[in-house]
Amino acid sequence: MKRIYAAVCAGVVGYCLAYGAADYAKLPRPLYDPVHRTVTVARQAPAGTAVMMGYFGQLVWGLAGGLVAALLGALLGPRLLRRPDALVLWAGWALLALVGVGAFFTFANWP
């Protein structure tokens, strides 16, 4: 049970960090142009394009980070969760990651 708990908490933290880092660090990601039905990999939409959707590429970064962190959490979790208060700490980190990334994207869209 501790292995699953650690994997889920670490996966949430990894997803949030990778999802936020893809936008903050302007990492290259797949961008979809629905008008021309093409996919390009770039840091940001090229100039002169009306509609480019980078959300799906950002999801790929988040899922990759979440899977890697969940794997590490499953492998290292039972060893790190020996103390009873460690469960609360892992949950706190997961909650903090969700709130932090949510705040980053909320205030990034603020006028």
LINPETA-V552760 format. One record per residue. RES is the residue in one small letter. SS is DSSP state (A for helix, B for strand, O for the rest). OMEGA is omega as a letter, one per 20 degrees, with the letter a starting at -180 (none if undefined). Layout:
res->{RES;RES}
ss->{SS;SS}
omega->{OMEGA;OMEGA}
This chain:
res->{m;k;r;i;y;a;a;v;c;a;g;v;v;g;y;c;l;a;y;g;a;a;d;y;a;k;l;p;r;p;l;y;d;p;v;h;r;t;v;t;v;a;r;q;a;p;a;g;t;a;v;m;m;g;y;f;g;q;l;v;w;g;l;a;g;g;l;v;a;a;l;l;g;a;l;l;g;p;r;l;l;r;r;p;d;a;l;v;l;w;a;g;w;a;l;l;a;l;v;g;v;g;a;f;f;t;f;a;n;w;p}
ss->{O;A;A;A;A;A;A;A;A;A;A;A;A;A;A;A;A;A;A;A;A;A;A;A;O;O;O;O;B;B;B;B;B;O;O;O;O;B;B;B;B;B;O;O;O;O;O;O;O;O;O;O;B;O;A;A;A;A;A;A;A;A;A;A;A;A;A;A;A;A;A;A;A;A;A;A;A;A;A;A;O;O;O;O;A;A;A;A;A;A;A;A;A;A;A;A;A;A;A;A;A;A;A;A;A;A;A;A;O;O;O}
omega->{r;r;r;r;r;r;a;r;r;r;r;r;r;r;a;a;a;r;r;a;r;r;a;a;a;r;r;a;r;r;a;r;a;r;a;a;r;r;r;r;a;r;r;a;r;r;r;r;a;a;r;a;r;a;a;r;r;r;r;r;a;r;r;r;r;r;r;a;r;r;r;r;r;a;a;a;a;r;a;a;a;r;a;a;r;r;r;r;r;r;r;r;r;r;r;r;r;a;a;r;r;r;r;a;r;a;r;r;a;a;none}
